[in-house]
């Protein structure tokens, strides 16, 4: 295999003489306990010499106190001295080095989220004692972000042309479905040809092997890890590949490992249906609408117009028949045509937040107002419609500005490190992990019927989630990683694994955490009756339990149930809209910037 043609951080920084990596003379066996005879994975990884990092100050790009390096790791661990791929690493040093426990590895999810990015923001959400006692380590998984990039196209023009048709939240009409399938086929074929060899060497197992080498590099005999969303699968795979090397592995927002991986019995169902994210999102929205009705119009705006579930059904039916043009009152231009799929994607975005019920209520109320006949100017009804139009415009602008700001931040980081190029590889980064990890149906053209069935089980959201894996069809995504993880999730680890599940998570269904804990014999399930994606930061109960576990390896008592601080419609609207709302917004939170398991998703703000 040849070295990937794109080497982002490593090539430029080496040229600038800021950083380099060298294979250490010391063997892996000197830096880590020898792998037991018969422990194939440990023996495979231990053949790789321990890297010697040359850390440099990367605070101009990632904030004060952060250090970075890059490490060349085997593209194929069956060839430890063969071609390599560069992996970017960031370290946020422990504030109490004299009493340091070791290093804490973080992963924000995705797949394709930046470990470098979440580690750089660690001080914003991790507990002070965790920051005191651990060096925080973030690695950008191979193929992503500041590591060597997987690239399925030569340039953004080719990428955009092949993705055309899949640039909607999900297709509805026959023509839209045909266009989406064609885009999925082009994408899978591009990544199976031009994306090689890296696209065939990006499974979660490869990232787990990389992480084990880096664990040894930073001097830890066992791994301490906190993974969110897709990062739960990485932690689970690591625990099952290297069970004797687990010190403390906490996984929050847990993907069902069997659903993600698939089996012969389930391979005819897409991975993005098997993990039941659609069911999680549909259940959360349904519960919000039920609680809205019970709370009444003093707590929930939508309840003032009728039964919230009936209103939502009418909104959906209307938008399916005729999308709503949203006009900028200042320019008279249409800034957004609100379709049924776009509405569903808005609601899913709302559900990622612990206060998502407030946003769902606001968005549906705004849309309901604008679907009514235009009101007579100067009337109260006209004022409400103006407010609704302004509210949706502000939401749209905020989303656009956030996406632009994320791009600007990354561009500034690249410039601070001495390089810049505009190619965004997030679509192929996500798919190169998802498609090499999982089993899927044979043909992309079968996705419409899979989406129809998913929609019956999880209205609206089942269809949205299912379509995300269409490029993974076996006859479309033909490149394979022969070293992906295909084993069980039932290994007994040296120390307990903490599995954290949130009842109302719209991306990683609570059932995934239940199943992961059921499979892992030495694990403890921590449940959280909270809202949004993942549980860390939603209550002192959940956050302190995870922090305590990372510090001491002590798990919470069996059956522990935390309750999120934010619960739907428990604060009167007059308080949300008055001075109290400003005070509430000013309260600091400790929500990690997790990345939902969806292509191109931005980290939670």
PyMOL commands that set and color helices and strands:
alter all, ss='L'
color gray80, all
select helices_A, chain A and resi 8-15+28-31+40-46+59-62+97-99+115-120+122-124+128-133+156-163+174-193+198-200+204-217+230-241+243-245+257-261+271-274+277-295+301-305+308-321+340-351+356-371+380-416+426-437+444-457+461-467+470-472+510-519+540-552+573-576+579-586
alter helices_A, ss='H'
color red, helices_A
select strands_A, chain A and resi 21-23+51-53+56-57+66-74+84-92+102-107+134-139+223-228+246-252+324-327+334-338+497-504+523-531+561-563
alter strands_A, ss='S'
color yellow, strands_A
deselect
rebuild
show_as cartoon
